[in-house]
Amino acid sequence: MNQPDDVLIIGGGVIGLTSALALLDAGRSVRVLEAKTVGSGSSHGNCGTITPSHAAPLAAPGAIAKALRWMLTPDAPFYLKPRLDTALWSWALHFASRCNARDWRAAMVARAAILKASRQSLPQWIERYGLDCEYAEQGVDYVFRDPHALEHLAQELPSLAELGIASEVIDGAAYLRNEPALREGVHGAIRFPGDARLRPDRYVAQLARAVREAGGVIEEQCQVHGLREEGGRVRVATSRGNFDGRELIIATGAWSPLLAKMTGLARIPLQPGKGYSITYDRPALTPKQPIVLYERSVCVTVWDSGYRLGSTMEFSGYDDTLNRRRLDALERGAREYLHDPVGPVKREEWFGWRPISADDIPIIGRAPHRDRIWLATGHGMLGVSMSTGTAELVADLICGRTPRFDPKPYAPERFA
């Protein structure tokens, strides 16, 4: 056999690349196997917000009733397409069982820990590796036209404050005086000053550069066909031949359940949540910082190099069609709030799948009943936000170091 790499990583998105960089920094040799090109999945087209403010999980009291109402509205912000799919309904039953106050609070604590760790380490990574990705610590504002919607989200703020996530409620008139990009009719806003933003496609490209400069190898257009543990190593069969590693990390996001099924691993309980975005050249009048148009679940991010509308969550399996209705809903929602809702030139219409675990907590740790195979998936809409914290946890676990925060809430065996 060929000399194995210390670690093979399947998946060249933000989680795979940050994990590679953390392991290289720990002195391990690393090879990343990417089926397409680096950052070609949900790492590419998301809104690039870094959001400890998103600590509250989707699995919340009342979420099931809302989802059932929205099933009849194909352009709803959260849409589950009715279909016969046993994996979907198994996932949905587990998700529903978590929609209670106790589990909601426990998930928030777990999500906040990894979000805060990532938020703390991300600026250090950007400086250490010279990641030119339009990073800015601007905060994120949630903007409301409906007073009841603002009141509903404000009920979460004390719980977030207990976890060290600061917020500020701003009156609508005061907010409009300082934000001319918004139309009249804003009732108020909630500001999360600890949030930040970056341009995700540039972040991933810079991570790939840093991995290569640190001595890592990235194999693109490298489709995995199978894997097995043998002789103290893991052998991976791919479209570019066999690769051997002493450890293997599966960081394939929403594709993780398909890879697990193909390679005989235990079932990974997550569903692909399809998100959409549209990228433009900057309009003449833009918000001063990233904002979330709350009632329409539209995120607006402005960079020096562009402008993006994004979000929505569609559970339609791996349907690879671009749903025009959902793209139109992004622009329609922006027009309700913004004087200048779209840019002069549309550069890209995009969709991608986010890996939504059954409890909306990442799945990070050794795969059940496996000695050398690890999982790093299930980050939902927060892969970029949780990227450096996940990488540091993965490196700590594989290298046998004391983890920087408790790994137990993310352990895959919680679903066994």
N, C-alpha and C positions, 0 to 999 in steps of 0.2 A: 504494500500500500504506500501511497504518497505520504509525506510528512503532513500531518493534519494542522490546520489552523487551531489556535486556542479556542476561538469562538466563530461560528458561522451565524449570520443573522439573515433570516429570510424577511425581506421587506425593506425597501429603500425610501420610505417616507420619513416623516419627522421623528417618529419614535425609534425606528431602526437606526437612523443616522446619529441621533444624539446618544443612543446606547452604544453604538460603535465608538464614538468619540470618547465617552466616559471609560470604556474598556481599554482603548488604546492608551489613554492617560494613566490607566492602572498597570500598564506594561504588558497587556495581552495582545497577541496578533489576531486580527479581525478581518473577515471577508464578508461582504454584504452581497446577497443574491437578490436581485430585483427583476421581476418578470418583465417590466417595461423599461421606463427610465426613472431616475430618481425624482421623487416628488410628483409623480403623475397621478396620484390618488387624491384623497381629500386634503392632503398637505398643500395642494396647489391653490385651490380656489376658495378657501375659507376667508373670513373677514380679517384674520390676523390680530384679533383682540386678545390680550393677555388678561384673564378675568378671574381673579379670586372671588369677585362678586357673584360668579356662577356656581358657588359652592352648593346651593340647594339643588337636589336631584330632580329629574323629570318625574320620578315615582313619588308623587305627593298626594296628600288627601284631596279628593275631588278630581284628580287627573283622569280617572277612568270615565266618569260621567261626561267630562268635557270632550274626551276622545270619541266617545260614542255619538255625541251630538255632531261632532265635526266629520264623522264618517260619511255624512250626506253632503258634505261641502268639499269638492275635490281641490279647491284652492285654499283651504283652511291652513293656518300655520302649522298645525299638527294633524296629519292625515294618515289613517290606516286604511289601505285599500282592501276591501273585503275579498277574501279568496280562500280556497282550501289549501292549507299549508300547515302540516302538523307541527313543524318546528316553530312557526310563527305563533301558533296558539299556545304551545307549551311555554314559549317565552312570555307571551302576554299574560298567562295565568300566574307565572312567577312575578312578573312586573306588578300585576294587580295586587298580589299578596303583600307587596312592599308599600302600597299606597296608604300608609297609616302614619300617625304622628311619631310613634317610636322609631320605626325604620327610617322615616324621612330624616329625623334628627341624627340618627347614627350614620346615615349616608352623607349628610352634610358635614359631619365632623371628619369623616374619612376623606372626602373630596377636598375640604378646606386644607387638610394637612399637606397633601401633595401639591395643591395649587399654590399655597404659600411658600413651600419649599422651592418650587419652580420659579415663582416670582422673585424670590430672594436671589437665586443663583443665576437667573438669565442674564442680568447686566454683567455679571462677572464672566460668563461664557462669551458674551459679545465682545468684551474687551480682550479677554485672553486669546481668543481665536481670530480676532479681527473680522467679525461677522457684519458685513455691510448690508443691513436689511431694513433700513429706515425705522429703526427702533426709537420710540418716544414714550416718555412717561407722562402722558396727558390725562390719564383717567378716562372713564367711560360714563356717559350720561344716559339714563333711561328717561325718555320723554313721554308724557301722558297727556291725552286730550280728555280722558274719562276720569273723573275724580274717584270713582269706585275702583278702577284698576290701580290707581296710585295707592289708594288706601289698602288694597289687597297685598301689593308687593311690600308696602311699608311695614306690614305685620311680620315680615321676615327679618327686618333690620336689627331688632334686638338679638336674635339668634346669631346673625352674622357678626354683630359687635362682640358677643361673647367669645367668638373665635378669632377676634383681632382684625376683622374686616370692616373698615370705616366707611361711613356713608354720610350724605348730607341731603336733606329734603329742601328743595328750592321752590318758592312760589312762582307760578306761571308768569306773572307780569315782570317780576325781577329777572326771570330767566330770559324772557324775550328781549329785555333791554340790553342784554349782553350777548345775545345770539341772533343776529339779524338774518341768518339763513332760514329761520323757521317762520312759518305762517302764524297768523293770529289763531287763537283757539287752544293754545297750550295751557292746561290747567296747572301743571307743575312738572318737576323733574326730580329724579334721585341721582345724585352724583356719587360715584365710587372713585375717590381720588387715588387709590392704590392700584387701579388697573392701568394697563399700558397697551401699546399696539406696535406691530411691525408689519412688513410686507412678507407674507408667508412663502411665496414662490422664491423670493430672494433669500429668505432665511434658509430654506432647504438647499438651494444651490450653494450657499456659503458653507453650510454644514458639510455637504459633499466635498467641497474643496478642502475643508479642514481635515476631514477623514483621510483623504488621499495624501495631504501634506504630512499627516502624522504617521504614515506608513500603512494605512488600511487599504484594502483592495475592494473595489465596487464592481461587481459583475452585472452589467445591464443586459436586457433582453435575455434573461436567464430564468426560464420557466421551470419550476420545481415539479417533478413527476412522482417522487416518492422519497421516503427516508426510513432509516432503521438504525437502531442502536446495536453495535456489535464491537467486541474487542476493546471496550473502554473508549469508544468514540461513536460519533454519529455520522453515518454516510448519507449524503443527499444526492439523489439522481436528478439531473437537470437536463435541459435542452442543450447545455454546453458541457456535458460530461458530468462525472462524479466529483464531489467535493467532500472532504472529511474534516470534522472538527471535534475537539474534545468536549465542547458544549455547543448547543444550538438554541437560538432565540427565535421564536415565531413572533414577528412584529408586522403582520400583514393586515392590520386593521379590520375592516368589514369583511375581508376575504378569509379571515382566520377559520370560521366554521367549515368552509369548503376545503381548505387545506387539511384541517383536522380529519374530516371525513375521508379524504383521498388517501391520507397516510396512516389511517388506523388509530389516530389519537382519540382520547375521550372527547365527547361532544363539548363544544364551547358555546355556552348559552348567550349568544348575542345575535342581534338582527341588524341588517344594513339600513340605516336611516338616511334617506336620500336628501341631500341639500342642494341648493341652487345659488348661483351668484351671477352678477353682470358687472363687468369692469369697463370703465370709460376713461377718457381723458377728463381732467378735472373741470367741473363747471366753473362759471365765473364767481359764484357765491357758494361757499361750502361751509359746513359746520366747523367750529374751531377745534373740536375733538371728536373721537368716535361717539356715535349716539345709537341708541336702540329705540326705534319707534314702537313703543311697547304693544299697543293694541293690534298692530299689524305684524309684530314679530319680524321686523326688518332692521338689520344692522347696517349702518352707514359708516364706512371707513374712508378717510382721506389720507393719502400719502403725497409726498412731493411729486411722485411719478404717476399718480392716478387716483381713481375714485371707484369705490365698489359698493354695490347693494347686495346683500346676501341674507341667508338664513333659510327658514322653513324646514320642516321635517316630514318626510313622506315615507311611510313603510309600504313599499311596493315590491319587496324582494330585490332581485338584481336586474330589474327592468332597466335596460340601457337606452331608453328613449328620452329625449329632452322634452319635457312637458311645457309647452308654450303657455298654458294657463298659469302655471306657477311662476314662470318668469314674468309674465304680465302683472301678476299680483305684487311682485317686488316693486315694479315701477309705479303701479297704482297706489300702493301704500306710501311710497315716497312722495307722491304728488299731494297727498292729503296734508303732509307736514311741512314740506320744503318749498321755498320759492323757486329754487333751481334744482329740481329733483334728479335730473340725469345730465350726463356730460355731453359735450358737442360731438364726440366720436365714440362709438361703441367698439371696444377692443375685443371683448370675449364674452360669450355666454357659456356657462359652465354648470355641470352637476357632478356630484361625487357622493360616495357612500360613507357615512360615519358609523363606527362600530359601537352600537348601543347595547351594553350588557343588560342582563335581566334585572339588576338592581341599580344600574346607572353608576356603578363604581368600577374603575379600571380593574383588569385582570392581570396581575403581575406576580410572577413567582414560578416555581418549578411545576411543570405539568404533572397532574396526578398519575401515579404509578410509573413514572419515568425518572431515570437517574440523571440524564444529561440534557433534557429538553425543557426549555423555559418559555413562558408566555409573557408578552408585553402588548396587550391589546385592550379593547373595550373602553377607550377613552371618550367615546361619544363625540360631542362637539368641541371637546377641550384638548385635543391632541397637542396643539401648539402650546396652549396654556400650561399643560402638564408635562411638557417634553423634557426639560432638564431635570425636574424632580424624578420622573420615571427613570431616566438614564442613570442618575446617581443611585437610585434604589436597586436597579438591575445590576449595576457594577458592584455595589456592596454585597448583594446576595451571592453573585457568582464568585466573587473574590474572597468570600468568607469574612468580610468585615462587619463590624457592628453597624446596622443601618442607621441612617440619619433621622428617620422617623419610623414608627411602628409599621412593619410590612403586613401584619395579620389581616387588616380589612381588605386587602387586595388579593389575598392568596387564592389561587384557582380552586383549591380543595373545598372552598365554601359551597361550591355547587355540586360536589361529589355526592 
